[in-house]
Amino acid sequence: MKKTIVVTGASKGIGLEIVRFLVAQGHIVYALSRDIEALEASEKLHPISLDLTDEELLIKFAEQLNSDQISIDALINNAGSLINQSFSTTTKNDFEAIYRVNVFGLASITRLLLPLISSKGHVVNISSMGGIGGSAKFPGLSAYSSSKGAVNILTELLAEEYKETGPFFNGL
């Protein structure tokens, strides 16, 4: 059965492979990324150049989908930003830049698309083992890993908040 899926961070790495897999399965994919050069538009693939830290662009994207009467079956929040440097040299601006993408951007796109996501739909937030308590931690990833910890807690809270009405929320 053909589904409509939105994937953030879709132009490289895991996001690009997710997009390729979903398109090969016959799904319609809205692939969001700041750089969409690696994504070739087709009947099933709709690359959208979008920066998750730009709330105005996120609102326009959600409004366009709504205007086009697009119903979303799944949102895969894959976009992420990473900085690898010692905590003592990581500035407040560095932390804010990471959190703007990994936490606030994820929360904004989810909130804006929520009215378009089927009640039986899914939101999958891609996280990291660095954001899970009790797992191995690596020096230099204080901003990144702590942001992924925030994503994990947010995912748990949304799963609880929407457990009766949907959509379903999971972290990976």
Secondary structure, 3 states (H helix, E strand, C coil): CCCEEEEECCCCHHHHHHHHHHHHCCCEEEEEECCCCCCCCCCCEEEEECCCCCHHHHHHHHHHHHHCCCCEEEEEECCCCCCCCCHHHCCHHHHHHHHHHHHHHHHHHHHHHHHHEEEEEEEEECCCHHHCCCCCCCCCCHHHHHHHHHHHHHHHHHHHHCCCCCCEEEEC
